[in-house]
Amino acid sequence: MTHPPTRPPSPTGPPQAAPRRAARAAAGLAAVSLLAAGCAGADTNALGGAPADAAKLTLRATTPPAQGRLDRADWLLEDEPDSLDLDRQGGSAGRVVLTNVCERLYQLQPDMSVEPFLAEKARTPDDRRLVLTVRDGVTFHDGSKLTAADVLWSLKRHAAKDMEQSDEFGNVSSMRRTGPRELTIRFKEPDALFTKALAGDAGIVWNPRRIAAAGKEFGTPGQADACSGPYRLKEWKSGDSLTIEAYDDYWGTKPLTRRVVFRWASDSALVNALRTGAADGTYAESPNTAAALRRAKNLRQYYGPSTASLVLIPTARGGLKDPAIRRALSLSLDRKGIANSGYGGLVQPWAAPVGAGAWGYERPRFAAAQKKLGAAAPATPTADDLAEAKKLVKEAGAPDGPVVIGTDSSQGRTVVANATRAALQRIGVRAQIKTVPPAQFEEFYSDPQARDGIDVLVGDWYISKADPMGFYDNGLSDSSNNWVGFKDPAYDRLVHKALATLDDTERARLTTEAQRRFVDAAVWIPVAQVPTALVLSDRLTGPPSSQSYLYYPWAARLGARKG
C-alpha cells in the first residue's frame, strides 16, 4: 500500500504508495505550554550546525533494550488523528497510536521482515490458497475471546467497497472458515504480496461487537477501541490529547510503559517541546524536525530503514509529457543541494522512487540495481550530465509555456521546488512555482482536476510493504497514480508477472527490470530516500527505529534506559 501520514485514496491498490500529508498546526500542546517560540523547523544552519550526511548514517532496526519500567511517557504526533477507524481513514497519526492497540494477522518486524502473528500458523497447499490458523487464547479488550469468525468478519470489512484496504483484496476469489480456528483464502491468481498486506492495515482483526455497538461513531473521541493489543484506548480528548493504557489481560508480553499520552504539534512547537523535556519522544515524519534537534541536549536520535522517498510526480498537463524532458530534468537536478538545504542532510540522494527499507529480501540484488540507476539520477550533476540534458531538450523541443511546479510553503518542499525550477532553467526550459496552502496541496494527490494547473508535483511517498513491487504497480497503464499517462505493455506484463511470482529470487529479478523501465521513462523522478528518524529522551530506549513503528507495537518495548 502507499501511505502518507494521512493518505488520500491509493491509486493502484491498497495503500501501495501513498503521499505523506502535510502536518496541521499544533492544537493540544497549549496544555503543557509548548507553544513558546522555538527554533524554526528544519534549518540546521540556524542552529549553528553543518548538515549531516545521510549516506553515512548508521541505520538500525531498533534501539537498545530497555532495562526498567515506566509509568508514563509523553509522545508527540505531527497531527491529531482524524479517526481511529483505519478502514475509513488511514492516516499515519492514527496508525502510530493504534499499532499499539490493535493487532494484525501478520506482523511487520523491526527488521522489516514479516511473520505470522494472530494467524499463528499459515500454509499454502497450492499457489492459489492460503490457510490460516487463528491463534488461541487471545482476548479483545472487552474480555471476549477472539475467534475465527471475528477474523473472517474483519477481512470482509477491510475488503468492502470504499474501505481503505479494499484494493488489497482485488485478487481474492473467496474467504471462508474451514475449521474451528481455520480460514482459507483463495486467489484468482497467485498473490506474492497478500501476506505482506496482512501485516498492514488489511490484517487488523476487529471486535465486531464493539463496532456494531458504536455504529457510525466508531473511531471517534469517546468511543472504546475494538482490538486485542498490548494497550487499550483509555481516553481521547479532541483537540488536546489521546491516552493509551496497558491492557492487564494481554495474552502476550506485557508492556514496560504503563501509559502513553499523545499530543500533537508541528514545526517549532514540536521542536521546542522535545528540547525542553515537555515531551519524551517522537517519530519525526519530517526530517526537518530531526535536523533541528541534532545537537539538542538530553535527546538521542536513531535512524532506521524506511521505504519513504522524496519524488517529483509529473502530470498529464503537458509541460513534462515528453519522457525526454523528464529525463533531462532528472539529469540536471541537484539532489545533494536539496538534501543539505532543505533537510539538514538527513535525506540521501536516491535514484529509485522507493527507499531501501523496501528491500525485505534479496537485498544485494536490489542494492546493485539501485547503484546502476545512479547515472540517470546523479546526486550532483556534472558538466557532462548538463550537456546531455540540454541535448535531450534540444532534440525534443522545449515546452511552449513554463513548466508549473506545484508545492506548499513547507521548507523542504520549497527547497525542492526552487531546485527543480533552477534545474529546468539551466537546460533551457522555462519554469515557475505555484505555492498553495497545505489543505489545497493534499488535493493534488486525490483530485485530477486540482492538478490541471500544474506540470509536476513536489511529493513524498512511502509504501507499507517491505517489497519494492508494492510500489511499481503505480506505473501500470491503468493506475490512477500514473498521472503522466505512461503506457508500456512490456512494463505492464512485468509487473503483473512479478505480483504473481511467489519465488523471491525470481520476483526480485522481475522487479528490478520493471524498476529500470520505470526510471528510464521517468514516470516519477526520484529525489532522495528518507530514513525513519526517532527522537527520544536519553532516559528512555527500547522501541524500533525502522518504519515498522507504523505497524508494530513500538510502545510496548519503550522503557527506562536504566533498571
Long-range contacts (C-beta under 8 A, 24 or more apart in sequence): 1-165, 1-167, 1-168, 1-197, 1-200, 1-201, 1-202, 1-463, 1-464, 1-465, 1-470, 2-461, 2-462, 2-463, 2-464, 2-470, 2-471, 2-474, 2-481, 3-90, 3-92, 3-95, 3-461, 3-462, 3-463, 3-464, 3-550, 4-91, 4-92, 4-445, 4-460, 4-461, 4-462, 5-78, 5-79, 5-91, 5-92, 5-93, 5-285, 6-79, 6-82, 6-89, 6-90, 6-91, 6-92, 6-93, 6-94, 7-90, 7-91, 7-92, 7-445, 8-442, 8-445, 8-446, 9-446, 9-480, 10-164, 10-167, 10-481, 11-474, 11-479, 11-480, 11-481, 11-482, 12-167, 12-473, 12-474, 12-476, 12-479, 12-480, 12-481, 13-167, 13-168, 13-170, 13-473, 14-164, 14-165, 14-166, 14-167, 14-168, 14-169, 14-197, 14-200, 14-201, 14-202, 15-90, 15-164, 15-165, 15-200, 15-201, 15-463, 15-464, 16-167, 16-463, 16-464, 16-465, 16-470, 16-471, 16-473, 16-474, 17-354, 17-461, 17-462, 17-463, 17-470, 17-471, 17-474, 17-481, 18-461, 18-462, 18-463, 19-442, 19-445, 19-459, 19-460, 19-461, 20-92, 20-285, 20-308, 20-460, 20-461, 20-462, 21-79, 21-91, 21-92, 21-442, 22-408, 22-410, 22-438, 22-441, 22-442, 23-78, 23-79, 23-266, 23-267, 23-285, 23-286, 23-438, 24-78, 24-79, 24-80, 24-264, 24-266, 24-438, 25-266, 26-264, 26-265, 26-266, 26-269, 26-270, 27-80, 27-239, 27-240, 27-264, 27-265, 28-80, 28-237, 28-239, 28-240, 28-241, 28-263, 28-264, 28-265, 29-263, 29-264, 29-265, 29-269, 29-270, 29-273, 31-240, 31-241, 31-263, 32-74, 32-263, 32-273, 32-278, 32-279, 33-278, 34-263, 34-265, 34-269, 34-270, 34-272, 34-273, 34-276, 34-278, 34-279, 35-265, 35-269, 36-272, 37-268, 37-272, 38-268, 38-269, 38-271, 38-272, 38-273, 38-275, 39-268, 39-271, 39-272, 39-275, 39-292, 40-267, 40-268, 40-292, 40-411, 41-266, 41-267, 41-268, 41-271, 41-286, 41-288, 41-289, 41-292, 41-411, 42-286, 42-287, 42-288, 42-289, 42-291, 42-292, 42-342, 42-343, 42-344, 42-411, 42-412, 43-288, 43-291, 43-292, 43-344, 43-411, 44-291, 44-292, 44-294, 44-344, 44-345, 46-292, 47-292, 47-294, 47-295, 48-295, 49-294, 49-295, 49-344, 50-345, 51-291, 51-339, 51-340, 51-344, 51-345, 52-291, 52-294, 52-344, 52-345, 52-346, 53-345, 54-339, 54-345, 54-346, 54-347, 54-348, 54-528, 54-529, 54-531, 55-348, 57-303, 57-346, 57-531, 58-303, 59-303, 59-304, 59-305, 59-531, 59-546, 60-302, 60-303, 60-304, 60-545, 60-546, 61-109, 61-110, 61-111, 61-112, 61-304, 61-305, 61-544, 61-545, 61-546, 61-548, 62-110, 62-304, 62-542, 62-543, 62-544, 62-545, 62-546, 62-557, 63-302, 63-534, 63-536, 63-541, 63-542, 63-543, 63-544, 63-545, 64-541, 64-542, 64-561, 65-541, 65-542, 65-557, 66-256, 66-540, 66-541, 66-542, 66-557, 66-558, 66-559, 66-560, 66-561, 67-559, 67-560, 67-561, 67-562, 67-563, 68-256, 68-559, 68-560, 68-561, 68-562, 68-563, 69-256, 69-257, 69-258, 69-559, 69-560, 70-256, 70-257, 70-258, 70-540, 70-558, 70-559, 70-560, 71-257, 71-258, 71-259, 72-257, 72-258, 72-259, 72-260, 72-261, 73-257, 73-259, 73-260, 73-261, 73-280, 73-281, 73-540, 73-555, 73-558, 74-260, 74-261, 74-263, 74-278, 74-279, 74-280, 75-260, 75-261, 75-262, 75-263, 75-279, 75-280, 75-281, 75-282, 75-555, 76-262, 76-263, 76-264, 76-265, 76-270, 76-273, 76-274, 76-279, 76-281, 76-282, 77-262, 77-263, 77-264, 77-282, 78-264, 78-265, 78-266, 78-270, 78-282, 78-285, 78-286, 78-289, 79-264, 79-266, 80-238, 80-239, 80-242, 80-264, 81-242, 83-219, 83-220, 84-219, 84-220, 84-223, 84-225, 84-233, 84-236, 85-218, 85-219, 86-164, 86-201, 86-204, 86-219, 87-157, 87-158, 87-160, 87-163, 87-164, 87-165, 87-201, 87-204, 88-163, 88-164, 88-219, 89-164, 89-219, 90-164, 90-165, 90-201, 92-285, 92-550, 93-264, 95-201, 95-550, 95-551, 96-262, 96-283, 96-549, 96-550, 97-242, 97-244, 97-262, 98-225, 98-227, 99-229, 99-549, 99-550, 99-551, 99-552, 99-553, 99-554, 100-229, 100-230, 100-231, 100-244, 100-255, 100-260, 100-553, 100-554, 100-555, 100-556, 101-225, 101-227, 101-229, 101-231, 101-232, 101-233, 101-244, 102-204, 102-205, 102-206, 102-225, 102-226, 102-227, 102-228, 102-229, 103-138, 103-204, 103-205, 103-227, 103-228, 103-229, 103-553, 104-198, 104-199, 104-200, 104-201, 104-203, 104-204, 104-205, 104-551, 105-132, 105-151, 105-198, 105-199, 105-203, 105-205, 106-195, 106-196, 106-198, 106-199, 106-203, 107-199, 107-551, 107-552, 108-199, 108-200, 108-466, 108-548, 108-551, 108-552, 109-548, 109-552, 110-304, 110-544, 110-545, 110-546, 110-548, 110-552, 111-305, 111-546, 111-548, 112-305, 112-357, 112-358, 112-359, 112-360, 112-466, 112-546, 112-547, 112-548, 113-360, 113-466, 114-195, 114-196, 114-199, 114-360, 114-466, 117-199, 118-146, 118-151, 118-203, 118-205, 118-228, 119-151, 119-198, 122-195, 124-502, 127-190, 127-502, 128-186, 128-187, 128-188, 128-189, 128-190, 129-184, 129-185, 129-186, 129-187, 130-184, 130-185, 130-187, 130-194, 130-195, 131-178, 131-182, 131-183, 131-184, 131-185, 132-182, 132-183, 132-184, 132-185, 133-179, 133-181, 133-182, 134-181, 134-182, 134-183, 135-251, 136-181, 137-251, 138-228, 138-251, 139-228, 139-249, 139-251, 140-207, 140-210, 140-226, 140-227, 140-228, 141-207, 141-224, 141-225, 141-226, 141-227, 141-228, 141-232, 141-233, 141-247, 142-207, 142-209, 142-210, 142-224, 143-249, 144-207, 144-209, 146-205, 146-207, 146-228, 147-181, 148-177, 148-179, 148-180, 148-181, 148-182, 148-183, 149-177, 150-205, 150-206, 150-207, 150-208, 151-183, 151-205, 152-176, 152-177, 152-183, 153-206, 153-208, 154-204, 154-205, 154-206, 154-208, 155-183, 155-185, 155-202, 157-206, 157-211, 158-201, 158-202, 158-204, 164-201, 165-197, 165-200, 165-201, 165-202, 168-194, 168-197, 168-200, 168-202, 169-202, 189-500, 190-500, 190-501, 190-502, 191-499, 191-500, 192-467, 192-469, 192-498, 192-499, 192-500, 192-501, 192-502, 192-507, 193-465, 193-467, 193-469, 193-470, 193-499, 196-360, 196-465, 196-466, 196-467, 196-470, 197-464, 197-465, 199-465, 199-551, 200-464, 200-465, 200-551, 201-464, 229-553, 230-254, 230-255, 230-553, 230-555, 230-556, 231-255, 231-260, 231-553, 231-555, 231-556, 234-259, 244-555, 253-556, 254-556, 255-553, 255-555, 255-556, 255-557, 255-558, 256-542, 256-556, 256-557, 256-558, 256-559, 256-560, 257-555, 257-556, 257-558, 257-559, 260-555, 260-558, 274-299, 274-535, 275-299, 277-537, 280-536, 280-537, 280-539, 280-540, 281-534, 281-535, 281-536, 281-537, 281-540, 281-543, 281-558, 282-534, 282-535, 283-532, 283-533, 283-534, 283-535, 283-549, 284-533, 284-534, 284-535, 286-410, 286-412, 287-343, 287-344, 287-346, 287-347, 287-412, 287-530, 287-531, 287-533, 288-342, 288-343, 288-344, 288-411, 288-412, 289-533, 289-535, 290-344, 290-346, 290-533, 290-535, 291-343, 291-344, 291-345, 291-346, 292-344, 293-535, 294-344, 298-537, 298-538, 298-539, 299-535, 299-536, 299-537, 299-538, 300-535, 300-536, 300-537, 300-538, 301-533, 301-534, 301-535, 301-536, 302-533, 302-534, 302-536, 302-545, 303-346, 303-531, 303-532, 303-533, 303-534, 303-545, 304-357, 304-531, 304-532, 304-534, 304-544, 304-545, 304-546, 304-547, 305-355, 305-356, 305-357, 305-531, 305-532, 305-546, 305-547, 306-355, 306-357, 306-462, 306-529, 306-530, 306-531, 306-532, 306-546, 306-547, 307-354, 307-355, 307-357, 307-358, 307-462, 307-463, 307-464, 307-465, 307-466, 307-470, 307-471, 307-547, 308-355, 308-357, 308-460, 308-461, 308-462, 308-529, 308-530, 308-531, 308-532, 308-547, 309-350, 309-352, 309-353, 309-354, 309-355, 309-460, 309-461, 309-462, 309-526, 309-527, 309-528, 309-529, 309-530, 310-338, 310-347, 310-412, 310-416, 310-458, 310-459, 310-460, 310-526, 310-527, 310-528, 310-529, 310-530, 311-353, 311-459, 311-460, 311-461, 311-524, 311-525, 311-526, 311-527, 312-416, 312-420, 312-456, 312-457, 312-458, 312-459, 312-524, 312-525, 312-527, 313-456, 313-457, 313-459, 313-483, 313-524, 313-525, 314-455, 314-456, 314-483, 314-484, 314-522, 314-523, 314-524, 314-525, 315-451, 315-454, 315-455, 315-456, 315-457, 315-483, 315-484, 316-451, 316-483, 316-484, 316-485, 317-404, 317-451, 317-452, 317-453, 317-454, 317-455, 318-399, 318-455, 319-399, 319-401, 319-402, 319-403, 319-404, 319-455, 319-456, 320-399, 320-403, 320-455, 320-456, 320-484, 321-484, 321-485, 322-396, 322-397, 322-399, 323-486, 323-521, 323-522, 324-392, 324-393, 324-395, 324-396, 325-392, 325-393, 325-396, 325-398, 325-399, 325-429, 326-484, 326-521, 326-522, 326-525, 327-376, 327-389, 327-392, 327-520, 327-522, 328-388, 328-389, 328-390, 328-392, 328-393, 328-396, 328-427, 328-429, 329-389, 329-420, 329-423, 329-424, 329-427, 329-429, 329-522, 329-525, 330-376, 330-377, 330-522, 330-525, 330-526, 331-376, 331-377, 331-378, 331-381, 331-385, 331-386, 331-388, 331-389, 331-392, 332-381, 332-385, 332-386, 332-389, 332-423, 332-424, 332-426, 332-427, 333-377, 333-381, 333-419, 333-420, 333-423, 333-525, 333-527, 334-380, 334-381, 334-419, 334-422, 334-423, 335-377, 335-378, 335-379, 335-380, 335-527, 335-528, 336-379, 336-380, 337-380, 337-419, 338-415, 338-416, 338-419, 338-527, 338-528, 339-528, 341-415, 341-419, 342-411, 342-412, 342-413, 342-414, 342-415, 342-416, 342-419, 343-412, 343-415, 343-528, 343-530, 346-530, 346-531, 346-533, 347-528, 347-529, 347-530, 347-531, 348-528, 348-529, 348-531, 349-377, 349-378, 349-379, 349-380, 349-527, 349-528, 350-377, 350-526, 350-527, 350-528, 350-529, 351-376, 351-377, 351-519, 351-526, 352-468, 352-515, 352-519, 352-526, 352-529, 353-461, 353-471, 353-518, 353-519, 353-524, 353-526, 354-461, 354-463, 354-468, 354-470, 354-471, 355-462, 355-529, 355-530, 355-531, 356-529, 357-466, 357-531, 357-532, 357-546, 357-547, 358-463, 358-465, 358-466, 358-467, 358-468, 358-470, 358-471, 359-466, 359-468, 360-465, 360-466, 360-467, 361-466, 361-467, 361-504, 361-508, 362-504, 362-505, 362-508, 365-505, 365-508, 365-509, 365-512, 366-468, 366-508, 366-511, 366-512, 369-512, 369-515, 369-516, 372-516, 373-515, 373-516, 373-519, 376-519, 376-520, 376-522, 377-519, 377-525, 377-526, 381-423, 386-426, 386-427, 389-426, 389-427, 390-427, 390-428, 393-427, 393-428, 393-429, 394-428, 398-428, 398-429, 398-430, 399-429, 399-430, 399-455, 401-430, 402-430, 402-431, 402-432, 403-429, 403-430, 403-431, 403-432, 403-455, 403-456, 404-431, 404-432, 404-433, 404-434, 404-453, 404-454, 404-455, 404-456, 405-431, 405-432, 405-433, 405-434, 405-454, 405-455, 405-456, 405-458, 406-434, 406-436, 406-441, 406-444, 406-451, 406-453, 406-454, 406-456, 406-457, 406-458, 407-433, 407-434, 407-435, 407-436, 407-441, 407-457, 407-458, 408-435, 408-436, 408-437, 408-438, 408-440, 408-441, 409-435, 409-437, 409-438, 410-438, 413-458, 416-458, 416-527, 417-458, 420-456, 420-458, 448-483, 451-483, 456-525, 460-530, 462-530, 462-547, 464-550, 464-551, 467-507, 467-511, 468-511, 468-515, 469-495, 469-498, 469-499, 469-507, 469-510, 469-511, 469-514, 472-498, 472-511, 472-514, 472-515, 472-518, 473-499, 474-523, 474-524, 475-514, 475-517, 475-518, 475-521, 475-523, 482-523, 484-523, 486-521, 486-523, 488-517, 488-521, 490-517, 491-517, 491-518, 491-521
